Amino acid sequence: MSNFKFIKTGYNPVLDEKDNGIDPEFMKQIMSLLVIFEKESIKTSFLFAKACGRKVVTSKDMMYSLIYESMSFFEKDNLEELFLEEMNREDSEEDESGEDESGDEDLDDENEDDEEENEENEENEENEENEENEENEDDEENFTSTFVEKEDTLEHKSLHESILLSVDQYKTWNPEDPVLAILKKGIDSTIRKFSVDLSI
């Protein structure tokens, strides 16, 4: 099971039924974990690319990193430390946003601008998706998972091996933990959407 010892329980029967008994503070904690997961995945993708002797991070590097992090994220020794740092950062941002409420008079104009931007975004969604598919094809041409032994890559050799092992085991990985199951479901959806080839 996921190690959530540093997170308080999220069920609160006193809350209104429309909130499904979920403590807002607990949801905030879960969102903090997701932010950390995303940051760690990005960091890992850069280290993996570097271990392979590449300076460019491809979408496949990112997918490999998501797989690795989903299978090892809750085993991190410093997870509680990262969690507390992220919670403090969010608290600081909330305090700063509270001080800026005096600018609410301009919200109507900003909302109108947002609506126009949303319309433009909807019109460009199809083109952007096509561009992403083309970029993924280019990524695959530049991608290589072979470790390149250099002075600045030796420290990442163990990580490189662990990532490849995770990718190799991913297809048969069926986590019983509900949190890990949700992560895997999201990754599977991304793999299908972008037709990612996980062959090493």
Beta strands, then each sheet from edge to edge (+ up, - down):
end
